[in-house]
C-alpha cells in the first residue's frame, strides 16, 4: 500500500516522469491522500464510468480491468508514476456531483472491506471531488492527469 499519493496535472508524460525522484512539488496542481493504492483506485474509477454500478466490484473483476500505465520504469524503491487514462480524465471532468458521490461510496466500501481499521483516514469523497477538479483543468487546458506515489 502506498503511503503518500499525489494526483497531479502535468503537460505530458515526460514532465510527469520527471517527478519520479522528488514528487510533483509546488510546480504542479496537486491533490494528496494517504494509504490507498493509486493503481487500483484508478482502475476502479475507470470501471465505474465504463460500466456504471453501485456494487463494489469483485477482486477478480477489478484485477481483470485495464490498469493505468506507468510513465516511468518501475523500480524496487516503491515509487510509482501513473498516467490516468484519457477516457477516465474526461469522465471525471464531466461527472455530476451525484456520480462522484456514488463512486466515492463504492470506492470507500471496497477499501473498508479490504483494509478494515487500517483504511485511510482521508475524506475519500473530498479526494475524488478534488481529483475531478484536476480533471476539468486537464481537459480545459490540455496535458494529462497523473499519480505519483511512494
N, C-alpha and C positions, 0 to 999 in steps of 0.2 A: 504494500500500500504506500502510495506517495505521501510524504509528509507535507510538502509545500507544493501547491498547484497554482499556476498563474495563467489565466486565459488572457491573450493579448492580441492587438492588431499589429500587423507588420505589412509593409508594402509588397513583399514577396517572400518566397521560400528561403532565398539566400539571406535576407535580413533576419528572418526568424531563426535560421540555423546559427547565425552569429551570436544569438543569445545563449547558446548552449552552456558556456562556462560560468557565466555570472547571473543568468536570468534576464528577463526583459528590462528591468530597471525603469527609471523615470522617463526614458526616451519614448516609451510606448504607453498607450492607453491600456490599462490592465484591470482584471478582476481576480482577486486572490481567494483561495479557500484552502482547507487543510484536510488531510486524512480521507481522501477519496481516490479512486483510480480513474484518472482522466480518460484513458482509452476506453474503458467500459462505459463511462458516462457518455462520451461522445457517441459510441455505438448505440447505446440505449436511446439517446435523444434522436439520432438519425432514424432508428427503427420506429420510434413513436410517430414521427412525421410521415414516414413512408407507409406505415401500416398502423394508423391510429387505434389505440385501445387503452382503456383504463387499467387493464390487467397487467400485473407485473410479469415480464417475460421470463420464461424458464431459463435456467442457466444454459441448457443445450441450445435453445433458440438464440440467446444472446451471443454465445460463442460462435454460432454459425453465421452471424451477421457480418457484413463488411466492416472491418475495424479501421480506424484512422491511419494515415500514412505517416511514417517518420520523415522529418525533414533533415535529420542528422543520423549518422550511422549509430546504431545502438552500441553502447559500451558497457562495461561492468561497473560503472560508477553510480548507476541509479538515475542519472539524468536522462530525461526523455523530452523531445520536442516533436509535437504532432501538428499536422495541419488538419483543421476541421474540414470535412467535405464541403465543397461549394454549395451543394444542394441543401445541406444542413444549415449553412450560414444564411442562405436565402430563406429557408423555412423559419429559422429563429427570428429573422428580421421581420417576417410577415405574420408571425404568430400573434394571436389575440391574447389578452390577459387571461382569459378562461383556459386557453390551450396551455399556456405556460404554467398555470396553477395545476391543471390536471397532470401534466408531465412531471412537475415538481413533486406532486403527491405520489405518483407511481415510482419515481426515482428514489424518493425518501423511503418508501415501503420496501423496495428491493434492498437498499443499504441497511435498513433496520433488520431485515430478515437475515442478511449475510453477516453483519457486524455486531448486532445487538448493542450492548452497552459501550462497545468500542467505536460506535458510529461517530462521525464528525459532530462537533458542536456548532458548526456553521449553520446559518439560516439558509437552507438549500433553495427554497423558493426565491429568496433575495439574490442568491448567487446566479440562479438561472435567469432571472429578470435582468440582472446586470450583464450577463453574457449575451442575452438577446439585444441589449442596447449596443454592445460592441458589434454585434452582427449587423445592426442597422447602419452603423458607421462604415463597416466594411463594404456593404452593398452600395451605400451612397457615394463613398469616396474611392472605392477600388481597394485593392490589396486583399489580404486574407485574414482569417481568424485562426489563431494557433493556441496551443497549450504548451507550457513549459512545466516540468515537474521534477522533483527530487525527493 
